[in-house]
């Protein structure tokens, strides 16, 4: 059973999202109508995914997300209106995993929620075997989902972890933004390349000493991204 918290100050939106997702018998729903209430519920309940509106009273979604990331790494899908693209980028930079835009299609909501939960459970579950990957000073232990850089622990969101895992499993291999999105999100990219770029930038900030001059996480202009010690940045 997955506990999903829907937070939007418009009750009709909350009701619609519950209807869209109610066909899945493994979902249990919690509701909040402002940012402070959402934080309280996340702290008191075992929430597996948060659908979070950006524009809300008392505390906006970006502030909620920033506070939440100090405590938890549960998946967060932002709910945005058309024209809030700058806020979406800000949210992705603050640690959001994905976003949906009003008005949204039920099939899109269902797919994005299922994808986020799948990443969270698959990447967070304990696995048997010696699934430990190393690249220079980076270590990723897929059994315990621990990441270290220079022997210091690094906290990643499920999406950041998925990207790093893909790259560290194939050092030197260049992956396009479409390939990264389809591998980590496990769905067609459909023009969501911007999400990949934001998550890559956020990942760099956590694993690189100087994110603007990265040692390992390289962008190959016009091609994609890879982990390698030398080459173009």
C-alpha positions as a printed Julia matrix, in Angstrom:
233×3 Matrix{Float64}:
   0.0    0.0     0.0
   1.33   3.44   -0.97
   0.33   6.54    0.95
  -0.06   9.51   -1.39
  -0.46  13.05   -0.08
  -2.24  15.48   -2.42
  -1.71  19.12   -1.53
  -3.51  21.88   -3.42
  -5.5   24.85   -2.15
  -8.21  24.1    -4.74
 -10.36  21.32   -3.33
 -11.7   20.48   -6.79
  -8.14  19.74   -7.92
  -7.53  17.47   -4.94
 -10.81  15.67   -5.6
 -10.0   15.25   -9.3
  -6.57  13.81   -8.59
  -8.06  11.32   -6.14
 -10.56  10.23   -8.79
  -7.83   9.87  -11.41
  -5.75   7.68   -9.1
  -8.51   5.8    -7.26
  -8.56   2.96   -9.79
  -5.28   1.77   -8.26
  -6.21  -0.34   -5.26
  -2.78   0.01   -3.64
  -3.09   3.79   -3.15
  -4.21   5.37    0.11
  -4.79   9.13    0.07
  -4.12  12.01    2.42
  -5.2   15.59    1.69
  -3.82  19.02    2.52
  -4.87  22.47    1.33
  -1.87  24.55    2.36
   1.88  24.05    2.69
   2.08  23.97    6.48
  -0.56  21.24    6.7
   1.33  19.2     4.1
   4.55  19.34    6.11
   2.72  18.3     9.25
   1.16  15.28    7.55
   4.5   14.17    6.06
   6.06  14.33    9.51
   3.23  12.42   11.2
   2.42   9.82    8.54
   4.43   7.46    6.37
   3.96   9.21    3.04
   5.42   7.56   -0.05
   4.7   10.3    -2.6
   3.64  13.95   -2.5
   1.65  15.73   -5.2
   2.4   19.37   -4.39
   0.87  22.54   -5.81
   3.29  25.42   -6.31
   1.03  28.39   -5.51
  -0.57  27.93   -2.08
  -1.42  29.98    1.02
   0.58  29.97    4.31
   3.59  28.31    2.63
   4.11  27.91   -1.12
   5.12  24.64   -2.7
   8.75  25.61   -3.29
   9.2   26.49    0.38
   7.54  23.23    1.4
   9.84  21.3    -0.91
  12.98  23.01    0.39
  11.97  22.26    3.99
  11.0   18.69    3.12
  14.33  17.92    1.47
  16.09  18.71    4.74
  14.28  15.75    6.28
  13.06  13.26    3.66
  13.72  12.01    0.13
  10.24  10.86   -0.82
   9.24  11.53   -4.44
   7.59  14.9    -5.06
   5.59  15.74   -8.18
   4.85  19.43   -8.58
   1.43  20.64   -9.71
   1.83  23.75  -11.81
  -0.36  26.01  -13.91
   0.49  27.14  -17.41
   2.84  30.1   -17.24
   4.64  28.85  -14.11
   7.59  27.37  -15.98
  10.11  29.41  -14.0
   8.6   28.11  -10.78
   8.81  24.54  -12.1
  12.54  24.94  -12.8
  12.98  26.39   -9.32
  11.12  23.4    -7.9
  13.23  20.9    -9.81
  16.32  22.68   -8.53
  14.94  22.39   -5.0
  14.61  18.63   -5.37
  11.28  17.86   -7.07
  11.28  14.64   -9.09
   8.72  15.56  -11.74
   5.82  17.87  -12.52
   2.37  17.9   -14.09
   0.68  20.96  -15.58
  -2.96  22.0   -15.14
  -5.18  21.07  -16.82
  -3.84  17.52  -16.81
  -4.95  14.3   -18.41
  -5.84  11.38  -16.1
  -3.53   9.05  -18.03
  -0.6   11.42  -17.57
  -1.21  11.73  -13.82
  -1.48   7.95  -13.47
   1.7    7.34  -15.46
   3.8    9.91  -13.62
   2.68   8.75  -10.18
   3.32   5.1   -11.06
   6.74   5.98  -12.48
   7.76   7.99   -9.41
   6.68   5.24   -7.02
   8.43   2.61   -9.12
  11.7    4.56   -8.97
  11.32   5.09   -5.25
  10.62   1.45   -4.39
  13.06  -0.12   -6.86
  15.93   2.2    -6.08
  15.25   2.23   -2.37
  14.7   -1.46   -1.74
  17.45  -3.65   -0.36
  18.9   -6.02   -2.9
  20.97  -9.15   -2.54
  24.43  -9.43   -4.05
  27.51  -7.34   -4.36
  26.0   -4.39   -6.24
  28.67  -1.86   -5.38
  29.89   0.51   -8.09
  32.92   2.78   -7.94
  34.13   5.51  -10.23
  37.15   7.46   -9.04
  36.07   8.95   -5.67
  32.38   8.06   -6.14
  30.94   4.93   -4.52
  27.37   3.71   -5.02
  26.2    0.75   -2.93
  22.96  -0.44   -4.5
  22.35  -2.94   -1.68
  21.97  -0.24    0.96
  21.4    2.67   -1.46
  24.34   4.56    0.0
  26.32   7.03   -2.08
  29.68   8.42   -0.98
  32.01  10.95   -2.58
  35.53  11.13   -1.19
  34.29   8.74    1.53
  31.67  11.26    2.64
  27.96  10.33    2.49
  25.83  12.15   -0.08
  22.04  12.34    0.12
  20.31  12.01   -3.25
  16.66  12.05   -4.26
  15.37   8.87   -5.96
  15.65  10.53   -9.38
  19.21  11.76   -8.78
  20.14   8.31   -7.53
  18.66   6.7   -10.63
  20.64   8.96  -12.96
  23.9    8.36  -11.09
  23.29   4.62  -11.01
  22.74   4.54  -14.78
  25.93   6.49  -15.46
  28.15   4.7   -12.96
  27.07   1.32  -14.29
  28.32   2.4   -17.74
  31.35   4.65  -17.18
  32.45   6.43  -20.33
  29.19   5.73  -22.14
  27.38   8.85  -23.34
  23.63   8.81  -22.78
  21.31  11.27  -24.52
  18.71  13.13  -22.47
  16.02  10.93  -24.04
  17.88   7.77  -23.04
  18.37   9.0   -19.47
  14.74  10.01  -19.13
  13.41   6.75  -20.55
  15.75   4.66  -18.39
  15.18   6.49  -15.09
  11.56   7.63  -15.51
  10.73   4.44  -17.46
   8.48   6.26  -19.89
   8.79   8.15  -23.16
  10.53  11.5   -22.73
   7.91  13.43  -24.76
   9.85  16.68  -24.62
  10.86  16.46  -20.95
  14.56  17.01  -21.64
  14.55  20.06  -19.37
  13.85  17.84  -16.37
  16.95  15.77  -17.1
  19.15  18.86  -17.4
  17.91  20.24  -14.07
  18.45  16.93  -12.25
  21.93  16.59  -13.78
  22.8   20.07  -12.55
  21.48  19.26   -9.1
  23.44  15.98   -9.06
  26.61  17.83   -9.99
  26.13  20.15   -7.04
  26.18  17.13   -4.75
  29.0   15.03   -6.2
  31.36  17.62   -7.68
  33.74  19.9    -5.77
  33.23  22.6    -8.41
  29.94  21.98  -10.26
  30.83  24.59  -12.91
  34.06  22.71  -13.65
  33.09  19.06  -13.03
  35.67  16.35  -12.59
  33.46  13.43  -13.57
  29.9   14.22  -14.65
  30.47  15.55  -18.14
  28.17  17.0   -20.77
  29.1   16.13  -24.33
  27.55  19.03  -26.21
  24.93  17.97  -28.7
  25.14  14.33  -27.55
  24.41  13.83  -23.87
  25.99  13.06  -20.5
  28.47  10.57  -19.11
  30.81   9.77  -16.24
  34.43  10.02  -17.27
  37.58  11.6   -15.96
  38.57  13.53  -19.03
  36.93  14.98  -22.16
  34.69  17.92  -22.88
  32.59  19.46  -20.16
